[in-house]
Each structure stands twice: as C-alpha cells, then as structure tokens.
Amino acid sequence: MRILGIDPGYSIIGWAVIESNLELVSFGTVQPPSYLALNDKLVTIHDEMKELIQRYTPDCAAIEKIYFSRNTKTAMDVAKCIGVISLTIKMANIEIQEYNPTQIKHTITGYGKADKSQIQKMITKIYNINTIPEPDDAADAIAIATCHSLNMSVSLNK
C-alpha cells in the first residue's frame, strides 16, 4: 500500500511517498513563490498536490494536525492550507488520516516529547539511509507517512 505523508505549511509543504513495508519511494517539498498572495499560494498548493497524487498514485494519505500556535494569523493560514490539501486528496478519492505531533513522535521514537533530531535519526535508521532528508519539512513528511504505516499495521493486528 502506498502512503502519501504531508507536513503542512503555507510557505513550505513537506511531502513523502512510502510503501507500507517501509520502503521510501520519494520525498520533497511544495514551495509556492513567496511573492504570491495567500489565495494564490493555495491554488499553487492544490495544483502541485494534484500532480503529486497523479504521479505517485497513493492509496491513502496522512497529514499532521495543526497544533496550537501563539501566532493566530499563522495558524489560520496553515489551517487554510490544510483545508486545500485535504480537499485535493479527498477529491482523488483517497482516505486521509490526521496525526498530532505527539502521536507522530511516539510512534517513531517511542517517546511523545522527542525532539526533531531524534525523529530524524530514527528515520535514517528505519529507511537505512546515510543522511537526514532535507529540508526538515520533507523529513517530517516521511515521519508522518511512517507513523501512518506503523499505526495501520497495529490496527490490522488487533
């Protein structure tokens, strides 16, 4: 089963595609031009997500839930991006699961308060790669997709 992992944002959206047997297919980022107004960025995000879905044909998707932000404007803009990403995925008839940061950290490292470097180190071990995927947003998307794969495995074994 092919899984699309998404680390949402409005400037940089990390994405990763993995197989459920924890084979890393590809990863990268969607980066709308910074000079665009938010509504135009949302169109770019939709178009690029649609293209990723067509290219990699995922069976399911996982996205990180937005967490409390002190900057309300930033949180609102990220929420808009999550809405566009979720709609694009659902329009392709792909199920999407949300995970909060603590769930992702716990699934990947066994510790819900792990820091970014601990997650990145585990990703390199899980996928047997020598370097941490860059940028961080792409590495986070790999962790999100991996979290979903491992949680699916647990659900199937219950």
Buried (B, 14 or more C-beta within 10 A) or exposed (E): EBBBBBBBBBBBBBBBBBBBEBEBBEBBBBBBEEEEEEEEBBEBBBEBBBEBBEEBEBEBBBBBEBEEEEEEEBBBBBEBBBEBBBEBBEEBEBEBBBBEBBBBBBBBBEEEEBEEEBBBBBBBEBBEEEEBBEBBBBBBBBBBBBBBBBBBEEEEEE
